[in-house]
Amino acid sequence: MGYDEIIVELGDFGRYQRIIYVLICLTSMPVAFHKLAGVFLLAKPKFRCALSNETNQSFELTEELSQLAYPPYEKCERYELEYDIGNESFHRLSNETQSCNRFIYDRSRYANSAVTEFDLMELERNLEWKLEREQEEKHLKEQGKDQLKEQERRLQLEKEKQLNLDLNLKLKQKEHEQDQEDQVASAAKPASVWDLFHYPNLRRKTLVIFFDWLVCTGVYYGLSWSPNNLGGNVLLNFVISGAVEIPAYCFLLLTLNRWGRRSILCGCMLLAGISLLATILVPVKMQWLMITFAMLGKLAITGSYGTIYLFSSEQFPTVVRTVGMGAASMVSRLTGMLAPYLNALASIWRPLPLVIYGVLALSAGFLSLLLPETHNKPTLETIADGERFGRREKSSRRDLEKGRELETQPLNLSNGNKA
C-alpha cells in the first residue's frame, strides 16, 4: 500500500487537523513582531557632526553654515570653525578635517532608535558585565572547596552506577549478538539529503529548488524591511507592505488546486521581477509610483513564497522530504541575512536594491520552468521515484546507469504504486 492509499484510509483534512493548524498559526504570529520590528528599531535617522563647542542640539543648520562646517560627501568629519558671537559670524580656521566625537540626530521622525542609543547601551552592558564578573569570581572562591568535595562524592557514585550498567549491557549484547549481526547485515542504508545530489535529474531539480528558496526568502524579507528606502510615509509603507499579503494568500487558496503549482510559482516570480525592475524608469519625484511598483512586487513574491513550500515538498521523495525541505530552508537563510545589506545600497541609488531583487526574481521565474508540475500527480515515495519523475525519455537509459543502482520498476502514475 502506497502513501496515497494510506492517506485515503486515514481520512482527509478533518476537524482535528484544522484545530492543530489554527493553534500552530497562533504560535507563529508573534514571530512577525521581532522579525519586522527592525524597520523601526534599527531605523537610521539623518545625522551630522556636532561642531566644536556647540551647545545647540537642533539638527537643522543654515545652508551657509553647513557648507562652511562640513566637507562635501563626508558626514563623519568636520572643519574647525571660529565663532564671532558679537557679529554672529563664522569662519574656517583651516581646510584640514577633523573626526567627529559627537553626533546630532534628526529626531523629527524617530525620537530614538538603536542607532541613536547604541553607544549608551553598549556602555551599560560592558559595565554590568564587569560587575557581574567580579561577583562571580568572589562567589567561586568562597564555595570552591565545598563544591569540590561534593563533586568528588558524586563522581564516585556515578562510576559505581556506570559499572553496573556496563555489566548488564554486556550480558544483553551477548544474548542478542547473533541477531544484531544479522540485522546490521541485512539493513539497507537510510536515505539522506546527499542522495538528492547523486542522480542527475534529482540534482537538477534540487538545485533549482534551492535557488527558488534563496530568491523567495531574500526578496520577501528585503521588501519587508525596506519601507524606509521607498520615500513617503514610512508607517503607511509598512502597513501596505503587510496588507498586500492578504490578497496574495487568498489568491493561492483559490488557484493552487486549479492552475497548478509551477505556473503560479513562475508567474508570481516573473511578475515580481518585472514590477521591481520597472522602478528604474520611475522619476525621482514620483515616489508614489515607486511605492506602487514595490508593493506590487511584494504581493507577487508573497504568492511565490507561499507556493514554494508546497511545490518543493511535492518534488522531494518521501524518504528525504523532511531533510530536503530543511536543507532548502537552511540555504535560504543566506539571502535572508544579506537582505539588510542589500537594502543599504539605497544610499547609493534608491532603486538599486529593488533592481537587484527584480533580477533575482526574474531569473528564478524562468529557471522554475525546468521543474515538473506536481498537481494531480502521485506522491513520490522512493529515491528512484524522484529520479524518474520529470525526466526526459531520451536520457532515461543513460540516467539510470549513472550513480548508484536505482530500482528498475516503472512508476505507475495512475495510483502512485510501482507496477
C-alpha positions as CSV (number, residue, x, y, z in Angstrom):
1,M,0.0,0.0,0.0
2,G,1.4,3.4,-1.0
3,Y,1.4,6.7,0.7
4,D,-1.6,8.0,-1.2
5,E,-3.7,4.9,-0.3
6,I,-2.8,5.2,3.4
7,I,-3.9,8.9,3.4
8,V,-7.3,7.8,1.9
9,E,-7.7,5.2,4.7
10,L,-6.7,7.6,7.5
11,G,-9.0,10.3,6.3
12,D,-8.7,13.8,4.8
13,F,-8.0,17.1,6.5
14,G,-10.6,16.9,9.3
15,R,-11.7,18.8,12.3
16,Y,-8.7,17.7,14.4
17,Q,-6.2,18.9,11.7
18,R,-8.0,22.2,11.5
19,I,-7.7,22.8,15.2
20,I,-4.0,21.9,15.1
21,Y,-3.4,24.2,12.1
22,V,-5.1,27.2,13.9
23,L,-3.0,26.6,17.0
24,I,0.2,26.5,15.0
25,C,-0.8,29.7,13.3
26,L,-1.3,31.4,16.7
27,T,2.1,30.4,17.8
28,S,3.8,31.7,14.6
29,M,2.1,35.1,14.5
30,P,4.3,36.7,17.3
31,V,7.3,35.8,15.1
32,A,6.5,38.8,13.0
33,F,7.0,41.1,16.0
34,H,10.7,40.6,16.2
35,K,11.3,39.9,12.5
36,L,9.8,43.2,11.3
37,A,10.5,45.3,14.4
38,G,13.9,46.2,12.9
39,V,12.1,48.5,10.4
40,F,11.6,50.9,13.3
41,L,14.1,49.8,16.0
42,L,17.0,49.9,13.5
43,A,15.9,53.0,11.6
44,K,18.8,55.2,10.6
45,P,17.9,58.9,11.1
46,K,19.7,61.8,9.4
47,F,22.7,63.0,11.4
48,R,25.5,65.4,11.4
49,C,28.7,66.0,13.3
50,A,28.4,68.3,16.3
51,L,30.5,71.4,15.8
52,S,33.3,72.3,18.3
53,N,31.8,73.9,21.4
54,E,28.3,73.6,20.0
55,T,25.6,73.7,22.7
56,N,22.7,73.7,20.2
57,Q,21.1,70.2,19.9
58,S,18.9,71.1,16.9
59,F,19.7,69.1,13.8
60,E,18.9,72.0,11.4
61,L,21.7,74.4,10.4
62,T,21.6,77.2,7.9
63,E,22.9,76.3,4.4
64,E,25.8,78.7,4.7
65,L,27.0,77.3,8.0
66,S,26.6,73.7,6.8
67,Q,28.7,74.3,3.7
68,L,31.3,76.0,5.8
69,A,31.5,73.4,8.5
70,Y,31.3,70.1,6.6
71,P,33.3,68.7,3.6
72,P,31.2,67.5,0.7
73,Y,30.4,63.8,0.6
74,E,31.7,63.2,4.1
75,K,29.3,63.0,7.1
76,C,31.7,61.8,9.7
77,E,34.2,64.7,9.5
78,R,34.1,68.5,10.0
79,Y,36.2,71.6,9.8
80,E,37.3,73.6,12.8
81,L,35.4,76.9,13.0
82,E,35.8,80.0,14.9
83,Y,32.8,81.9,16.2
84,D,32.4,85.6,16.4
85,I,29.5,85.9,18.8
86,G,29.3,89.7,18.6
87,N,28.9,89.8,14.8
88,E,27.2,86.4,14.7
89,S,29.7,85.2,12.0
90,F,31.8,82.2,11.5
91,H,35.0,81.5,9.6
92,R,37.0,78.4,8.9
93,L,40.4,78.1,10.7
94,S,41.9,75.6,8.3
95,N,41.0,73.3,5.5
96,E,42.1,70.2,7.4
97,T,39.2,68.0,8.5
98,Q,38.7,66.6,12.0
99,S,37.0,63.4,13.1
100,C,33.6,63.6,14.8
101,N,33.5,63.0,18.5
102,R,29.7,63.5,18.9
103,F,26.7,63.3,16.6
104,I,23.4,65.2,16.5
105,Y,20.5,63.3,15.1
106,D,17.3,64.4,13.3
107,R,14.6,63.3,15.7
108,S,11.7,64.7,13.7
109,R,10.7,61.2,12.5
110,Y,12.2,58.8,15.1
111,A,12.6,60.0,18.7
112,N,15.0,57.1,19.4
113,S,16.3,54.0,17.7
114,A,19.1,51.5,18.1
115,V,21.3,53.8,16.0
116,T,20.9,56.8,18.4
117,E,21.1,54.7,21.6
118,F,23.7,52.2,20.7
119,D,26.7,53.8,22.4
120,L,24.8,54.2,25.7
121,M,23.5,50.6,25.6
122,E,27.0,49.3,24.9
123,L,28.5,51.2,27.8
124,E,25.8,50.0,30.1
125,R,26.2,46.4,29.0
126,N,30.0,46.5,29.5
127,L,29.7,48.0,33.0
128,E,27.1,45.3,34.0
129,W,29.4,42.5,32.7
130,K,32.4,43.7,34.7
131,L,30.4,43.9,37.9
132,E,28.9,40.5,37.4
133,R,32.3,39.0,36.7
134,E,33.8,40.3,39.9
135,Q,30.9,39.0,42.0
136,E,31.1,35.6,40.3
137,E,34.8,35.2,41.0
138,K,34.3,36.0,44.6
139,H,31.5,33.5,44.9
140,L,33.6,30.8,43.3
141,K,36.5,31.3,45.7
142,E,34.2,31.1,48.7
143,Q,32.3,28.0,47.6
144,G,35.1,26.2,45.6
145,K,36.2,23.9,48.4
146,D,32.8,22.6,49.4
147,Q,31.8,22.1,45.7
148,L,35.0,20.2,45.1
149,K,34.2,17.7,47.9
150,E,30.6,17.3,46.8
151,Q,31.7,16.8,43.2
152,E,34.2,14.0,44.2
153,R,31.4,12.2,46.0
154,R,29.1,12.4,43.1
155,L,31.7,11.2,40.6
156,Q,32.3,8.1,42.8
157,L,28.6,7.3,42.8
158,E,28.4,7.8,39.1
159,K,31.3,5.4,38.5
160,E,29.6,2.7,40.5
161,K,26.3,3.2,38.6
162,Q,28.1,3.1,35.3
163,L,29.9,-0.1,36.2
164,N,26.6,-1.9,36.9
165,L,25.1,-0.6,33.7
166,D,28.1,-1.8,31.7
167,L,27.9,-5.3,33.1
168,N,24.1,-5.5,32.3
169,L,24.7,-4.2,28.8
170,K,27.4,-6.7,28.1
171,L,25.2,-9.6,29.1
172,K,22.4,-8.4,26.9
173,Q,24.7,-7.9,24.0
174,K,26.0,-11.4,24.2
175,E,22.4,-12.8,24.3
176,H,21.4,-10.9,21.2
177,E,24.8,-10.7,19.4
178,Q,23.9,-13.0,16.5
179,D,20.5,-11.3,15.9
180,Q,22.1,-7.9,15.8
181,E,24.7,-9.0,13.3
182,D,22.1,-10.4,11.0
183,Q,20.0,-7.2,11.3
184,V,23.0,-5.0,10.5
185,A,24.0,-7.1,7.5
186,S,20.5,-7.1,6.0
187,A,19.6,-3.5,6.9
188,A,19.6,-1.0,4.0
189,K,21.4,2.3,4.3
190,P,18.8,5.0,5.1
191,A,18.3,7.7,2.5
192,S,19.8,11.2,3.2
193,V,19.8,14.6,1.7
194,W,23.0,13.8,-0.2
195,D,21.1,11.3,-2.2
196,L,19.4,14.3,-3.9
197,F,22.8,15.1,-5.5
198,H,23.8,11.6,-6.6
199,Y,21.4,11.4,-9.5
200,P,21.3,13.8,-12.4
201,N,17.6,14.5,-12.5
202,L,17.2,14.8,-8.8
203,R,20.3,17.0,-8.6
204,R,19.0,19.4,-11.3
205,K,15.6,19.7,-9.5
206,T,17.2,20.2,-6.1
207,L,19.5,23.0,-7.2
208,V,16.6,24.8,-8.9
209,I,14.5,24.4,-5.7
210,F,17.4,25.7,-3.6
211,F,17.7,28.7,-5.8
212,D,14.0,29.4,-5.7
213,W,14.1,29.3,-1.9
214,L,17.1,31.7,-1.9
215,V,15.3,34.2,-4.1
216,C,11.9,34.0,-2.3
217,T,13.4,34.5,1.1
218,G,15.8,37.3,0.1
219,V,13.3,39.3,-2.0
220,Y,10.4,38.8,0.5
221,Y,12.4,39.9,3.6
222,G,14.3,42.6,1.6
223,L,11.0,44.2,0.6
224,S,9.5,43.7,4.1
225,W,12.5,45.6,5.6
226,S,12.6,48.4,3.0
227,P,9.8,50.9,3.9
228,N,12.4,53.4,5.0
229,N,14.0,53.3,1.5
230,L,10.9,53.9,-0.6
231,G,10.2,57.5,0.4
232,G,6.9,58.9,1.6
233,N,5.3,58.0,4.9
234,V,7.2,55.1,6.5
235,L,4.2,53.9,8.6
236,L,1.9,53.9,5.6
237,N,4.5,51.9,3.6
238,F,4.8,49.4,6.3
239,V,1.0,48.9,6.6
240,I,0.6,48.5,2.8
241,S,3.6,46.0,2.8
242,G,1.7,43.8,5.3
243,A,-1.7,44.3,3.8
244,V,-0.8,43.1,0.3
245,E,-0.1,39.6,1.7
246,I,-3.8,39.1,2.4
247,P,-4.9,39.1,-1.3
248,A,-1.8,37.1,-2.2
249,Y,-2.7,34.2,0.1
250,C,-6.4,34.4,-0.9
251,F,-5.3,34.1,-4.5
252,L,-3.3,31.0,-3.7
253,L,-6.2,29.4,-1.9
254,L,-8.4,29.8,-4.9
255,T,-5.9,28.8,-7.6
256,L,-3.3,26.3,-6.4
257,N,-5.6,23.3,-6.9
258,R,-6.8,24.6,-10.3
259,W,-3.9,26.1,-12.1
260,G,-1.1,24.0,-10.7
261,R,1.9,24.9,-8.6
262,R,4.6,25.5,-11.3
263,S,2.5,28.0,-13.3
264,I,1.7,30.0,-10.2
265,L,5.3,30.0,-8.9
266,C,6.7,31.1,-12.2
267,G,4.0,33.6,-12.8
268,C,4.4,35.3,-9.4
269,M,8.2,35.4,-9.7
270,L,8.1,36.9,-13.2
271,L,5.5,39.5,-12.1
272,A,7.7,40.4,-9.0
273,G,10.8,40.7,-11.2
274,I,9.0,42.9,-13.8
275,S,7.4,45.1,-11.1
276,L,10.7,45.7,-9.3
277,L,12.7,46.3,-12.5
278,A,10.1,48.9,-13.5
279,T,11.3,51.1,-10.7
280,I,14.3,52.0,-12.9
281,L,12.0,54.1,-15.1
282,V,10.3,56.0,-12.2
283,P,11.4,59.7,-11.9
284,V,12.8,60.7,-8.5
285,K,9.9,63.0,-7.7
286,M,7.2,60.3,-8.3
287,Q,7.7,58.4,-5.0
288,W,4.1,57.1,-5.1
289,L,4.8,55.3,-8.3
290,M,7.9,53.6,-6.9
291,I,6.0,52.6,-3.8
292,T,3.3,51.1,-6.1
293,F,5.7,49.0,-8.1
294,A,7.5,47.9,-4.9
295,M,4.2,46.8,-3.2
296,L,3.1,45.0,-6.4
297,G,6.4,43.1,-6.2
298,K,5.8,42.4,-2.6
299,L,2.4,41.0,-3.4
300,A,3.8,38.8,-6.1
301,I,6.8,37.5,-4.2
302,T,4.4,36.6,-1.3
303,G,2.5,34.4,-3.6
304,S,5.6,32.6,-4.8
305,Y,6.8,32.3,-1.2
306,G,3.6,30.6,-0.2
307,T,3.8,28.3,-3.3
308,I,7.4,27.2,-2.9
309,Y,6.6,25.4,0.4
310,L,4.0,23.2,-1.2
311,F,5.7,22.8,-4.5
312,S,9.2,21.8,-3.2
313,S,7.7,19.4,-0.7
314,E,6.0,17.6,-3.5
315,Q,9.2,17.5,-5.6
316,F,11.2,15.6,-2.8
317,P,10.5,11.8,-2.3
318,T,9.0,10.8,1.0
319,V,12.3,9.2,2.3
320,V,14.1,12.5,2.1
321,R,11.2,15.0,2.1
322,T,11.9,16.3,5.6
323,V,15.6,16.7,5.3
324,G,15.2,18.1,1.8
325,M,12.8,20.8,3.0
326,G,15.1,21.5,6.0
327,A,18.1,21.9,3.7
328,A,16.2,24.2,1.3
329,S,15.0,26.4,4.2
330,M,18.5,26.5,5.7
331,V,20.1,27.6,2.4
332,S,17.5,30.3,2.0
333,R,18.7,32.0,5.2
334,L,21.8,33.2,3.4
335,T,19.8,35.7,1.4
336,G,17.7,36.5,4.4
337,M,20.9,37.6,6.2
338,L,22.1,39.5,3.1
339,A,18.8,41.4,2.6
340,P,19.6,44.2,5.1
341,Y,22.9,44.8,3.5
342,L,21.3,44.9,0.0
343,N,18.8,47.5,1.4
344,A,21.7,49.6,2.5
345,L,22.7,50.1,-1.2
346,A,19.7,52.5,-1.4
347,S,22.1,55.2,-0.1
348,I,24.0,54.9,-3.4
349,W,20.9,54.8,-5.6
350,R,17.4,54.4,-4.2
351,P,16.1,51.8,-6.7
352,L,19.3,49.7,-6.6
353,P,18.1,47.1,-4.0
354,L,14.8,46.8,-5.9
355,V,16.6,46.3,-9.2
356,I,18.8,43.5,-7.6
357,Y,15.7,41.8,-6.2
358,G,14.0,42.1,-9.6
359,V,16.8,40.5,-11.5
360,L,16.9,37.6,-9.0
361,A,13.1,37.1,-9.1
362,L,13.1,37.2,-12.9
363,S,15.9,34.6,-13.1
364,A,14.2,32.3,-10.6
365,G,10.9,32.6,-12.5
366,F,12.5,31.3,-15.7
367,L,14.5,28.6,-14.0
368,S,11.4,27.3,-12.3
369,L,10.0,26.2,-15.7
370,L,12.6,23.4,-15.6
371,L,10.7,21.8,-12.7
372,P,7.9,19.3,-13.4
373,E,4.3,20.0,-12.4
374,T,3.2,18.1,-9.3
375,H,-0.5,18.9,-9.3
376,N,-2.7,15.8,-9.5
377,K,0.5,13.6,-9.6
378,P,1.1,10.7,-7.2
379,T,3.3,11.2,-4.2
380,L,6.9,10.3,-4.8
381,E,8.0,7.7,-2.2
382,T,11.5,6.5,-3.1
383,I,14.7,8.0,-4.5
384,A,14.0,6.1,-7.7
385,D,10.6,7.7,-8.0
386,G,12.1,11.1,-7.6
387,E,14.8,10.4,-10.2
388,R,12.2,9.2,-12.7
389,F,9.7,12.0,-12.1
390,G,10.0,14.7,-14.7
391,R,12.9,13.1,-16.6
392,R,13.2,13.3,-20.3
393,E,12.5,10.0,-22.1
394,K,15.7,10.3,-24.2
395,S,18.0,10.3,-21.3
396,S,16.2,7.7,-19.2
397,R,18.7,4.8,-20.0
398,R,21.7,7.0,-19.5
399,D,20.5,8.5,-16.2
400,L,19.7,5.0,-14.8
401,E,23.2,3.9,-15.4
402,K,24.7,6.9,-13.5
403,G,25.3,7.0,-9.8
404,R,24.2,4.2,-7.6
405,E,21.8,1.5,-8.8
406,L,18.1,2.5,-8.9
407,E,15.0,0.4,-8.9
408,T,14.1,-0.8,-12.3
409,Q,10.3,-1.0,-11.9
410,P,8.4,1.8,-13.7
411,L,6.2,4.2,-11.6
412,N,2.5,3.6,-12.2
413,L,1.2,7.2,-12.5
414,S,-2.4,6.1,-12.2
415,N,-2.2,5.3,-8.5
416,G,1.3,6.1,-7.4
417,N,2.4,2.5,-6.9
418,K,5.2,0.7,-8.7
419,A,4.0,-1.8,-11.3
